[in-house]
Amino acid sequence: MQNRIKEYREKKGISQGELADLCNVSRQTINAIENNKYDPSLQLAFDLAETLGVKVDNLFLNEER
């Protein structure tokens, strides 16, 4: 599943580390998610969306559509 987390994070002007702190995860977790090496839990997906000020649907792209 592709995501747009890096795009929205950069628009907000925050680093991976800052986003990680705001979502209570490691910077490595954010890096892995942004590089499509890890799919976040549903709770983390909602936390990321809330922190970035977007809907979950806007963060994740279904490649099968």
A tleap script that builds the chain and sets N, CA, C and O, in Angstrom:
source leaprc.protein.ff14SB
mol = sequence {
  NMET GLN ASN ARG ILE LYS GLU TYR ARG GLU
  LYS LYS GLY ILE SER GLN GLY GLU LEU ALA
  ASP LEU CYS ASN VAL SER ARG GLN THR ILE
  ASN ALA ILE GLU ASN ASN LYS TYR ASP PRO
  SER LEU GLN LEU ALA PHE ASP LEU ALA GLU
  THR LEU GLY VAL LYS VAL ASP ASN LEU PHE
  LEU ASN GLU GLU CARG
}
set mol.1.N position { 0.846 -1.182 0.000 }
set mol.1.CA position { 0.000 0.000 0.000 }
set mol.1.C position { 0.888 1.241 0.000 }
set mol.1.O position { 1.726 1.413 0.886 }
set mol.2.N position { 0.705 2.082 -0.975 }
set mol.2.CA position { 1.464 3.327 -1.059 }
set mol.2.C position { 0.901 4.358 -0.077 }
set mol.2.O position { -0.267 4.291 0.306 }
set mol.3.N position { 1.740 5.301 0.319 }
set mol.3.CA position { 1.254 6.348 1.207 }
set mol.3.C position { 1.855 7.688 0.829 }
set mol.3.O position { 2.832 7.773 0.085 }
set mol.4.N position { 1.242 8.729 1.362 }
set mol.4.CA position { 1.663 10.102 1.072 }
set mol.4.C position { 2.132 10.800 2.348 }
set mol.4.O position { 2.073 12.025 2.448 }
set mol.5.N position { 2.592 10.023 3.311 }
set mol.5.CA position { 2.980 10.589 4.605 }
set mol.5.C position { 4.128 11.580 4.450 }
set mol.5.O position { 4.083 12.672 5.015 }
set mol.6.N position { 5.145 11.211 3.697 }
set mol.6.CA position { 6.288 12.112 3.511 }
set mol.6.C position { 5.836 13.433 2.905 }
set mol.6.O position { 6.260 14.503 3.343 }
set mol.7.N position { 4.987 13.355 1.911 }
set mol.7.CA position { 4.477 14.565 1.248 }
set mol.7.C position { 3.779 15.495 2.249 }
set mol.7.O position { 4.067 16.691 2.300 }
set mol.8.N position { 2.865 14.937 3.037 }
set mol.8.CA position { 2.141 15.759 4.014 }
set mol.8.C position { 3.048 16.219 5.150 }
set mol.8.O position { 2.897 17.334 5.649 }
set mol.9.N position { 3.986 15.371 5.563 }
set mol.9.CA position { 4.922 15.747 6.628 }
set mol.9.C position { 5.768 16.934 6.182 }
set mol.9.O position { 5.955 17.888 6.937 }
set mol.10.N position { 6.275 16.874 4.961 }
set mol.10.CA position { 7.103 17.962 4.450 }
set mol.10.C position { 6.299 19.246 4.267 }
set mol.10.O position { 6.824 20.338 4.486 }
set mol.11.N position { 5.027 19.129 3.866 }
set mol.11.CA position { 4.171 20.318 3.748 }
set mol.11.C position { 4.007 21.014 5.090 }
set mol.11.O position { 3.914 22.239 5.156 }
set mol.12.N position { 3.972 20.214 6.172 }
set mol.12.CA position { 3.848 20.785 7.519 }
set mol.12.C position { 5.184 21.277 8.057 }
set mol.12.O position { 5.238 21.962 9.079 }
set mol.13.N position { 6.254 20.925 7.365 }
set mol.13.CA position { 7.582 21.375 7.770 }
set mol.13.C position { 8.115 20.688 9.013 }
set mol.13.O position { 8.821 21.300 9.814 }
set mol.14.N position { 7.777 19.408 9.176 }
set mol.14.CA position { 8.291 18.688 10.341 }
set mol.14.C position { 9.156 17.509 9.891 }
set mol.14.O position { 8.962 16.949 8.812 }
set mol.15.N position { 10.099 17.154 10.735 }
set mol.15.CA position { 11.018 16.054 10.431 }
set mol.15.C position { 10.381 14.720 10.780 }
set mol.15.O position { 9.338 14.663 11.432 }
set mol.16.N position { 11.024 13.652 10.338 }
set mol.16.CA position { 10.561 12.315 10.706 }
set mol.16.C position { 10.590 12.155 12.221 }
set mol.16.O position { 9.675 11.578 12.809 }
set mol.17.N position { 11.634 12.663 12.841 }
set mol.17.CA position { 11.762 12.564 14.298 }
set mol.17.C position { 10.652 13.291 15.028 }
set mol.17.O position { 10.113 12.790 16.015 }
set mol.18.N position { 10.314 14.469 14.542 }
set mol.18.CA position { 9.231 15.237 15.169 }
set mol.18.C position { 7.893 14.526 15.012 }
set mol.18.O position { 7.107 14.462 15.958 }
set mol.19.N position { 7.630 13.993 13.822 }
set mol.19.CA position { 6.387 13.255 13.596 }
set mol.19.C position { 6.348 12.019 14.481 }
set mol.19.O position { 5.309 11.686 15.051 }
set mol.20.N position { 7.474 11.348 14.592 }
set mol.20.CA position { 7.561 10.158 15.441 }
set mol.20.C position { 7.236 10.511 16.893 }
set mol.20.O position { 6.463 9.812 17.547 }
set mol.21.N position { 7.824 11.590 17.390 }
set mol.21.CA position { 7.554 12.022 18.771 }
set mol.21.C position { 6.076 12.331 18.970 }
set mol.21.O position { 5.498 11.951 19.988 }
set mol.22.N position { 5.463 13.010 18.016 }
set mol.22.CA position { 4.057 13.374 18.130 }
set mol.22.C position { 3.133 12.157 18.105 }
set mol.22.O position { 2.030 12.193 18.652 }
set mol.23.N position { 3.594 11.077 17.465 }
set mol.23.CA position { 2.784 9.857 17.350 }
set mol.23.C position { 3.255 8.751 18.294 }
set mol.23.O position { 2.733 7.636 18.263 }
set mol.24.N position { 4.242 9.066 19.130 }
set mol.24.CA position { 4.764 8.101 20.112 }
set mol.24.C position { 5.315 6.829 19.489 }
set mol.24.O position { 5.069 5.725 19.974 }
set mol.25.N position { 6.068 7.003 18.404 }
set mol.25.CA position { 6.770 5.884 17.771 }
set mol.25.C position { 8.201 6.337 17.490 }
set mol.25.O position { 8.541 7.500 17.713 }
set mol.26.N position { 9.035 5.427 17.006 }
set mol.26.CA position { 10.420 5.784 16.697 }
set mol.26.C position { 10.517 6.440 15.311 }
set mol.26.O position { 9.636 6.282 14.466 }
set mol.27.N position { 11.598 7.168 15.110 }
set mol.27.CA position { 11.852 7.765 13.799 }
set mol.27.C position { 12.000 6.662 12.753 }
set mol.27.O position { 11.598 6.831 11.602 }
set mol.28.N position { 12.582 5.529 13.161 }
set mol.28.CA position { 12.758 4.410 12.250 }
set mol.28.C position { 11.410 3.878 11.766 }
set mol.28.O position { 11.290 3.446 10.619 }
set mol.29.N position { 10.403 3.906 12.628 }
set mol.29.CA position { 9.064 3.463 12.229 }
set mol.29.C position { 8.506 4.379 11.154 }
set mol.29.O position { 7.960 3.906 10.157 }
set mol.30.N position { 8.639 5.687 11.346 }
set mol.30.CA position { 8.157 6.646 10.338 }
set mol.30.C position { 8.904 6.439 9.032 }
set mol.30.O position { 8.297 6.450 7.961 }
set mol.31.N position { 10.217 6.250 9.110 }
set mol.31.CA position { 11.016 6.019 7.910 }
set mol.31.C position { 10.549 4.772 7.181 }
set mol.31.O position { 10.403 4.790 5.959 }
set mol.32.N position { 10.314 3.694 7.907 }
set mol.32.CA position { 9.872 2.439 7.291 }
set mol.32.C position { 8.501 2.592 6.642 }
set mol.32.O position { 8.264 2.051 5.562 }
set mol.33.N position { 7.603 3.320 7.287 }
set mol.33.CA position { 6.268 3.551 6.713 }
set mol.33.C position { 6.388 4.366 5.431 }
set mol.33.O position { 5.800 4.017 4.408 }
set mol.34.N position { 7.160 5.463 5.492 }
set mol.34.CA position { 7.314 6.319 4.308 }
set mol.34.C position { 7.927 5.568 3.129 }
set mol.34.O position { 7.637 5.881 1.975 }
set mol.35.N position { 8.767 4.585 3.413 }
set mol.35.CA position { 9.432 3.818 2.356 }
set mol.35.C position { 8.701 2.516 2.028 }
set mol.35.O position { 9.252 1.627 1.379 }
set mol.36.N position { 7.454 2.419 2.487 }
set mol.36.CA position { 6.594 1.265 2.193 }
set mol.36.C position { 7.204 -0.066 2.607 }
set mol.36.O position { 7.009 -1.086 1.946 }
set mol.37.N position { 7.950 -0.043 3.717 }
set mol.37.CA position { 8.535 -1.262 4.254 }
set mol.37.C position { 7.756 -1.751 5.479 }
set mol.37.O position { 8.042 -2.823 6.014 }
set mol.38.N position { 6.782 -0.968 5.914 }
set mol.38.CA position { 6.009 -1.308 7.109 }
set mol.38.C position { 4.629 -0.670 6.980 }
set mol.38.O position { 4.507 0.512 6.660 }
set mol.39.N position { 3.601 -1.460 7.231 }
set mol.39.CA position { 2.240 -0.934 7.243 }
set mol.39.C position { 1.861 -0.622 8.685 }
set mol.39.O position { 1.932 -1.500 9.545 }
set mol.40.N position { 1.461 0.613 8.962 }
set mol.40.CA position { 1.140 0.986 10.343 }
set mol.40.C position { -0.147 0.309 10.811 }
set mol.40.O position { -0.996 -0.087 10.014 }
set mol.41.N position { -0.256 0.193 12.128 }
set mol.41.CA position { -1.512 -0.293 12.710 }
set mol.41.C position { -2.603 0.720 12.402 }
set mol.41.O position { -2.319 1.857 12.026 }
set mol.42.N position { -3.833 0.308 12.562 }
set mol.42.CA position { -4.957 1.212 12.326 }
set mol.42.C position { -4.868 2.418 13.255 }
set mol.42.O position { -5.109 3.548 12.832 }
set mol.43.N position { -4.522 2.181 14.520 }
set mol.43.CA position { -4.403 3.282 15.475 }
set mol.43.C position { -3.320 4.266 15.048 }
set mol.43.O position { -3.525 5.479 15.102 }
set mol.44.N position { -2.170 3.747 14.625 }
set mol.44.CA position { -1.092 4.626 14.190 }
set mol.44.C position { -1.495 5.387 12.928 }
set mol.44.O position { -1.152 6.560 12.786 }
set mol.45.N position { -2.205 4.753 12.027 }
set mol.45.CA position { -2.675 5.440 10.822 }
set mol.45.C position { -3.567 6.626 11.198 }
set mol.45.O position { -3.446 7.708 10.623 }
set mol.46.N position { -4.465 6.412 12.169 }
set mol.46.CA position { -5.320 7.515 12.616 }
set mol.46.C position { -4.505 8.597 13.315 }
set mol.46.O position { -4.776 9.785 13.141 }
set mol.47.N position { -3.507 8.198 14.105 }
set mol.47.CA position { -2.645 9.177 14.778 }
set mol.47.C position { -1.866 10.006 13.763 }
set mol.47.O position { -1.745 11.222 13.910 }
set mol.48.N position { -1.345 9.352 12.745 }
set mol.48.CA position { -0.606 10.067 11.699 }
set mol.48.C position { -1.520 11.063 10.986 }
set mol.48.O position { -1.150 12.218 10.775 }
set mol.49.N position { -2.701 10.611 10.624 }
set mol.49.CA position { -3.647 11.486 9.921 }
set mol.49.C position { -4.015 12.688 10.777 }
set mol.49.O position { -4.026 13.820 10.293 }
set mol.50.N position { -4.314 12.446 12.040 }
set mol.50.CA position { -4.683 13.552 12.931 }
set mol.50.C position { -3.525 14.538 13.091 }
set mol.50.O position { -3.721 15.752 13.037 }
set mol.51.N position { -2.334 14.012 13.284 }
set mol.51.CA position { -1.150 14.861 13.464 }
set mol.51.C position { -0.862 15.683 12.216 }
set mol.51.O position { -0.454 16.841 12.308 }
set mol.52.N position { -1.074 15.083 11.050 }
set mol.52.CA position { -0.803 15.777 9.792 }
set mol.52.C position { -1.988 16.605 9.302 }
set mol.52.O position { -1.877 17.323 8.309 }
set mol.53.N position { -3.117 16.506 9.994 }
set mol.53.CA position { -4.277 17.322 9.653 }
set mol.53.C position { -4.999 16.898 8.393 }
set mol.53.O position { -5.559 17.731 7.680 }
set mol.54.N position { -4.987 15.591 8.113 }
set mol.54.CA position { -5.671 15.074 6.931 }
set mol.54.C position { -6.494 13.845 7.309 }
set mol.54.O position { -6.376 13.323 8.417 }
set mol.55.N position { -7.327 13.393 6.375 }
set mol.55.CA position { -8.084 12.168 6.594 }
set mol.55.C position { -7.200 10.970 6.273 }
set mol.55.O position { -6.304 11.055 5.433 }
set mol.56.N position { -7.456 9.861 6.944 }
set mol.56.CA position { -6.689 8.641 6.701 }
set mol.56.C position { -6.729 8.278 5.218 }
set mol.56.O position { -5.720 7.857 4.652 }
set mol.57.N position { -7.885 8.440 4.595 }
set mol.57.CA position { -8.032 8.124 3.167 }
set mol.57.C position { -7.049 8.901 2.301 }
set mol.57.O position { -6.630 8.415 1.251 }
set mol.58.N position { -6.679 10.101 2.731 }
set mol.58.CA position { -5.750 10.920 1.952 }
set mol.58.C position { -4.303 10.466 2.098 }
set mol.58.O position { -3.466 10.749 1.241 }
set mol.59.N position { -4.013 9.756 3.199 }
set mol.59.CA position { -2.640 9.317 3.440 }
set mol.59.C position { -2.263 8.054 2.700 }
set mol.59.O position { -1.108 7.880 2.310 }
set mol.60.N position { -3.225 7.174 2.504 }
set mol.60.CA position { -2.921 5.853 1.955 }
set mol.60.C position { -3.629 5.632 0.623 }
set mol.60.O position { -4.809 5.949 0.467 }
set mol.61.N position { -2.890 5.087 -0.325 }
set mol.61.CA position { -3.399 4.862 -1.667 }
set mol.61.C position { -3.473 3.377 -1.937 }
set mol.61.O position { -2.488 2.659 -1.765 }
set mol.62.N position { -4.621 2.921 -2.354 }
set mol.62.CA position { -4.808 1.519 -2.699 }
set mol.62.C position { -4.346 1.317 -4.136 }
set mol.62.O position { -4.952 1.852 -5.064 }
set mol.63.N position { -3.284 0.553 -4.324 }
set mol.63.CA position { -2.714 0.336 -5.658 }
set mol.63.C position { -3.608 -0.489 -6.560 }
set mol.63.O position { -3.449 -0.456 -7.780 }
set mol.64.N position { -4.541 -1.227 -5.989 }
set mol.64.CA position { -5.387 -2.119 -6.773 }
set mol.64.C position { -6.532 -1.382 -7.478 }
set mol.64.O position { -7.164 -1.953 -8.367 }
set mol.65.N position { -6.804 -0.166 -7.115 }
set mol.65.CA position { -7.903 0.590 -7.709 }
set mol.65.C position { -7.532 1.125 -9.061 }
set mol.65.O position { -8.344 1.789 -9.706 }
savepdb mol mol.pdb
quit
